Amino acid sequence: MKQLMTRRQLLRLLAAAGLGPAIAQRTVADLASPAAARPKIAENQLAPPSNRPCYPAVMRDGRVIQPERPLAVIEETEVLVVGGGPAGFAAAVAAARAGARTALVERYGYFGGQWTGGLVLLVISSHAREDGRLVKVLQGVGGELLDRLSKIDGAIVHHKPDQFNPTTDPEATKFMMDEMIREAGVKVFLHCWVADVVMEGPVVRGVVFESKAGRQAILARVVIDATGDGDVFAAAGAEHERRFHAIGLVHRLGNADRAGLESLRANGIKSIGSIEPLPAVKWINLRGPSTDCLDIAELTRLEMEHRRSIWLRAQQLRQKPGGEPLFLLQTAPQLGVRISRLLAGVQQLTYEEARQGRSFPNTIAVGGAQNAHHRGWPIPYGVLIPRTLDQVIAAGRCICVDEKLIEDMRLLASCLTTGHAAGAAAALAVKTGRRPREVDIAQLQQLLLRQGAYLG
């Protein structure tokens, strides 16, 4: 019987022939642009001594005390967006396109947040129903992203004029977000976790963040809190409320196109998951229990329990007639956190106002309907602005809405549109020298319309 060569044996053989390093480097080297060129560093080369400053915490009277320490300011910018989920992505692109020098800090190594890392692939509330007509409310930066995904084979489904709530492929979405961020000229800092804020009275002057390089700071004229959890405005002491909500974990099954669906149904399995652009893959939502997403003990428990239950369910499916080809392709890299902190803004949007379609003179976005069965609901600028804190704009699922409207506001389409509005407002505040709460609403609306946003 012919013995197959292992990958390790093949690499050893290629290395012995002098081909190993060349093959290993070819993918990146061939695609790198001249602007991305860097000095070559030999493997295992000794790095120069680190000059990272050390200010360790100390024990004092039984308490852990962090001493005062200076922080390196690694960037000064006009607009700083904290969080690269749907809201932060749209905010950064909008601000940069409006001419503001923009930086973006994101704790993961990719953009998209729950959309990509959480595998929440369904862009719910992309449309509304007006006088019997299907109206696309997700336009502007978010709409452009979906349109660009439609030009990639296997990147998006249900994205046609007569369809709503498209579903996207997570890797294609990450790629296209990278492209649009790069094209807009946004300066990006990935793998950075915001730890604190830089304050001057009631004014936020920047953020402090942790990374492998230690604790550093970025200063900005306007900061957009697109963290989802309101980490920036909470650290700055802005008034807000905390809420418990379901925390789940999404997963995907492979070989779905090879499964015997009729046999599975005959054995009590009604569905193996929802559609996504790849025909061989199904994605499965898991709502999970309602708990505190700011409690790391709870997050740890849920992460492990959800993953275990998903694994066991996948194995059970494989034991059913028709389910033999199925396998667990992926569990989401991020837990499915739905809500945590909500800003107390200068204006609160209520469920009743939204369902009545109440108009506002300061409308900066329009929310859609989860199943495109009712009218759109205008979103006023005041829900993005803290009551007393200055130079901060909130965007995404942490803005000021009442309890009943949370389920609509936290969805991807609303995060994209409010993020777009926040980015445009921040750029306008910088350019006109005004505080975000003082920007001229008519000018902001004109800027949003020029950037393709839908305002009703």
N, C-alpha and C positions, 0 to 999 in steps of 0.2 A: 504493500500500500504506500503510495507516494506521501511523504511527510511534507506538510505545509510550513513555509517559513514564517516565523513570528515577526511582528513589527519591530521588536527590539533587535532580532537577528538581522533584519533587512537594514536597519539604520547603522548597525555595526559594520556591515559589509560596505555600505555606501561611504561611511566615514573612512574606512580603510582605503577606499579607492579615491579619497579626497573629494567626494561629492556630498558628504553629509551636510556641512555648514552651508554650502551654496544652495542646496535644496531647501534647507530649513529657513533660509533668509529670503528666498525668491519671492514668495507671495507678497510680503510687505515691501521689499525693495523695489519690485517692479511697479507697484502701485503708488509709491510715495511721490508726492509732488516736490518740486525744488524748494518750495517754501517750507516743507516739512523736514528737509534734510537736517541731520544732526551729526556731530562728530561720531565716528565709529568707536565703540567701546568693546574691547576684547572680553570674551566670557571669563568670568572669575577674576577680572581685574580688581586690584585692591582699590577701594574707594578712599578718598582723602579723609582725614579725621573730621568728625562732625563737630560743629561749633554750636549745636543746639543748646540754648540756655536752660539751666535747670533751676527750678524753683519748687522743690517738692513740698507737699503738704506736711505738716508737723502735728504731733500730738501735744495738746495743751489742756491741762485740767480735764483729761478724759474726753476731750473733743478734738476732732480733726479740723485743723485751721489751714486755710490756703493763704500764704503770705502775699502781700502786694508785689506785683511784678510788672515790668514794662512789656509791651507786646509789639512785635514787628508789624508794621502796616505794609502789607504786600501789594495793595492796590488802592488807588483812589479813583473813583468813577462818578459819573453823574447819576446813573440809575443802577441800583443793585437789586437783583431779583434773587430771593432766597427760596429755593425749591424748584426743581426742574420737571414737575409733573405737568399735566395738560395746562393748568393755569399759568405756571411759571414759564413754560415753553412759549405760550402765546404772548405773555407779557414781555418777555425778553425780545422776541422778534418784533413786536409792535413798537417797543421803545426804541430799539436800534434803527428800525426803518424810519422812525420819525426824527432821526438825527441826533438822538442822545447817545453819549458814550455809555455802553451798557455792559455789566458783568453779571454772571449767573453762578450761583453756588448750589451744588447738588450733592447729597450725601451718598448716592449710589453712583455706579459707573456709567449710567445711561439716563436718557430723558424718558418721560412718559408716566412715571409714578405708577399708580394703580392700573393705568391703561396698559402698560407694557410689563412692568415688574410684577404687578398684581394679577396679570392676565385677564383683566376686565375688558375684554376685547370689543364688547358691544357698545357703540356710541349712541346711547339712549337719549331721546329728546332732541334729535337733530332737526325735527320738523314740528309744525303745528298745523291746525286746521282752521282756516279763515274763510267763512262764507262757503263752506263745502270744498274749498280748494286746499291742496297740500302745499304748504309754504315752508321753505327751508329757512330756518332761523340761524342755523350754524353756518355763518359765512365768515368773511374776513380771513384771519390767519388760520383758524381751525378748518374752515371750508376749503381753503387752498391746500392744506395738508391732505385732506381726504381726496381732493381732485388729483393731486400729484400721486397719491397711492394708487388711484384707479388706472394710472398708466403703467403700473408694474404688474406683471402677470402673477396672479396668486396672492396679491397683497390686500384685496378688499372685496367684499361681497355686499349686495343690497345697496349699491351706491349708483342709482339711476334716477332720472327725474321723477318717476312714479313710485319710488321706494323710499323708505325711511329707516332710521336706526341701523346704519351699516356696521359690519363687523370687520375688523382689520387683523392682519397678521402682526404679531408683536415685534418680530425682527425687522420686517419691512417698515413698521412705524418708527422704531428706534433709528433706523438708517435715514429715513426721510426727515425726522426731527433734527438729526445731526446735520444734514445738508442745509436745512433752512436756517438753523442757528449759525452755521459757518458762513453762509451767504450774507446773513444780516450783519456780520462782523461782531458778534457778541463774544466777549472774553469769558471763557468758561473755567470754572474750578470744580472738578469732580472729586468724589471721595472726601468731601469736607462736611462735617456735621456742625451746624450752628449751636454754639454753647451759650452765648450771651449777646448783649447789645452794647453799643457805645452811646452813652447819653450825655446830653448837655441840657440840663433842666428837663422840660417836657419834650425835648426834641431828640429824635434818634439820628445819630450821626454816622452809624455804621453797625457792623456786626463783628462779633468775635466767634471764631470757629476752631474746631479741633480737627486735626488730620495726623497722618504719620509724621508730619514735620513738626508737630507740636501745636501750641495755641498761638494763633495769629489774628490779625484784624484786617478788615476791608472797610474803608470809609466811602460814604456816598452822600449825594445831596438829597436823594429820595430812595427809600427802601420799600420794596414790594414784598409783603409776606405772602408767599405762595406755598408755604410748608404744608398746608392742609390742616395741621394741628395748631396753627396760630402760635408757633414757637417764638416768633419775633415779637409780636405785640404782647404776648404773655410775659416774656422776659423783660419787656419795657414797662410793665405795670399797667397796661391798658385794661379797662374794665371789660370783662367777658364772662361767659358762663361755660361750665363743663357739662358734657352729657355722655351717658353710657349708650353704647349702640352695639349691634351685632358685629362680631369679628370672625370672619371666615377664612378660607383658603381655597383658591381656585386650582384645579388641576386639569390635565389634558391626557386623553387616551390616544394611543397610536394604533394603526391598522384598523381603524373604524370601518373603512371601506371593504375590508375583507371579512368582517364579522357577519354571522348569520342572524340578521335582525328578526326575522320571523321566528326562528327557533328561540331566541332570547325572549321575545314577547310571549311565546307559548309557555315560557318558564317564569313568567311574572316580571320580566324586566321591560318596563314600558319605554324607556329611553336610555341610551348610553351617553347622551350629552347633546350639546347644541352645535349648530353649524358654525364653521369658521372657513376662511378662504382655502385652507388645505383640505382636500377631500378625504385624505387618510386620517384626519385628526378631528376629534370632538373635544370641546371644552365643557367642564362641569363646574358649576358654581356651588359653593358651600356657605350658607349664611352664618352659621356658628352662633354661640351664645352672646347675649348682650353683657358687656363688661367694660372695664376701664382700659382704654388703649394707651394710657400714660403710665400704667403699672407694669414694670418690666417683668415681674414675677408672673403676671397674667399672660403677657405676651409670650414668655418662654413656655408656659404650660400649654397654651393653645397651639403654638407652633408645633410642638412635639405630638400633642394629642391629635390634632388635625392630620398631620402627616401619617401617623400610624393608622388612623381610621381610613384614610384614602388608600393606603397601601393594601390594607386588608380587603377593602371593597373591590379593588382592582383584581386581587387574586380570586375573590369569590366569583367575579364575572368570568374569569378565565376557566373556572370549573363548570360553568353552565354550557349546555349545548349551544353552539353558535358563537360563544365568547372566547374560544380557544386562541384565536389570533391576537386578541387585544393585549396591550401592555401599557403600563403606566409610563407615559412619555415624559411628563414634567409636572412637578408641583411648583406653584408660583414662588419666585424668590422673595416676594413681599406678602405679609399677611394682609388680608382684606379689611383694613380699617375703614369704617364708613364715616364716622364723625367723632369729634372729641371736643375741641374748644370752638365756641362761636363768639365772634366779636360783638361788643356792644357799640354799634355805629351811631352816627348822627341821625340815621334813619333806619327803621326796621321795616322790612317787607313782610307782609303777612300772607298766609294761605288764601284768605278771603279776597284780599286785594289782587292776588295773582289770578285766582279763578274768575274774578269779575273782569279781568283784563284792564284794570284801572290804568289810566295814562298818567305819566309823570313828566313835568317839564325838563327834568334832569335824567331822562332815560339814556342809558349807555349800552344796553344789551336787551335782548328779548329771549326769554326762556321758552322751550318747546314743550310738547306733550309726550309723555312716555310712550303712548301708542298712537300719537298723531291724531287724537280724537277730539281735542278741544283747542281753543284759541291760544295764541302765544301770550305771554305775560311780561310786560315791560319791567326791567330791572333798573331802579334809580341809583344814581351815583353815590348817594349818601350811605348805602349799605356797605360800601368799601372803606369808609373813612372812620377812624376811631373818634370818640367823642372829644377827647382832650389831647391825645398824643399827636405830635406833629411829625411830618416828613415820612409817614408810613401810610401805605395803601394796602389793604387786604385784597386777596383774590382767591377764587375757588370755593371749596366747601366750608371754609371757616368764616364767611361773611355774615352779615347781620340779617337773619331771617327768623321767623318764629318756628315753633316746634313742628307744626304740620307741614311746613314748606321744606323742611330739611331733605325729605326724600326726593324732591325735585332739584334742589340746588346742588346737591352733592354729585349729581350725574356728570358724565364726561363733557357733554355739550355745554352745560352751564359753566363748568370750570374753564373751558376754552374761551367762551365769550366774555366772561368776567375778567379773565386773565388778559385778554386783548384790550379790554377797556382800561384796566389798571396800568398796563404798559404805555398806552397812548397818553393817559392822564399824567403819569410820571414824567414822560418826555415833555409834555406841554408845561408842566410846573417848572421844570428845569429851564426851558427856553424862555419863559416869561418872567422868571424870578419870583414866582408866587408859591405859597404853600399849597399842597395838594387840595386842601379844603377850600382854597380860594380860586381854583382854576375857572376860567370862563367856560361855562357849560356849552354855550353855542359853539365856541371854538373847538372844544373837545368833540362834540358831536360831528362837526365838519371834518375833523381829522379822522375820526372813526369811519365815516362814510367814504372818505378818500381811500382808506385802507380796506374798503370792501365790506365793512361790518353791516349787519342788518339791524335797524332800529325801529322797524315797524312801518 
